[in-house]
Amino acid sequence: MRLHEPSGPTELVGVLETLTTIRKRTGEIVYFDPQHVVTWRIV
């Protein structure tokens, strides 16, 4: 997923756990604001 954040575009790849969290390959849980999502892609 690509996020548009004030610090610049950010890409997150992982498993969508909830509507606001992704579990990355490393096991790290990343929280994001769904309103900042620009694109979703299934990989």
C-alpha positions as CSV (number, residue, x, y, z in Angstrom):
1,M,0.0,0.0,0.0
2,R,1.2,3.5,-0.7
3,L,0.5,6.2,1.9
4,H,0.7,10.0,1.3
5,E,2.1,11.4,4.5
6,P,3.5,14.9,5.3
7,S,7.0,13.5,5.3
8,G,6.5,12.1,1.8
9,P,5.2,8.9,0.2
10,T,5.6,5.7,2.2
11,E,5.1,2.1,1.0
12,L,4.0,-0.6,3.3
13,V,4.1,-4.3,2.4
14,G,2.7,-7.0,4.6
15,V,-0.5,-8.7,5.8
16,L,-3.4,-6.5,6.6
17,E,-4.4,-7.3,10.2
18,T,-7.1,-4.7,10.8
19,L,-8.3,-1.6,8.9
20,T,-5.5,0.4,10.5
21,T,-2.6,-2.1,10.9
22,I,-0.3,-4.2,8.8
23,R,2.0,-7.0,9.9
24,K,5.3,-6.7,8.1
25,R,7.5,-9.8,7.1
26,T,9.6,-9.1,10.2
27,G,6.6,-9.4,12.5
28,E,6.5,-5.7,13.2
29,I,3.0,-4.3,13.4
30,V,2.6,-0.9,11.7
31,Y,-0.3,1.5,12.3
32,F,-1.5,3.8,9.6
33,D,-4.3,6.3,8.9
34,P,-6.6,4.9,6.3
35,Q,-7.3,8.4,5.0
36,H,-3.7,8.6,3.9
37,V,-3.9,5.5,1.6
38,V,-3.4,6.4,-2.0
39,T,-3.3,2.9,-3.5
40,W,-3.7,-0.7,-2.5
41,R,-2.1,-3.6,-4.3
42,I,-2.3,-7.3,-3.7
43,V,1.2,-8.9,-4.0
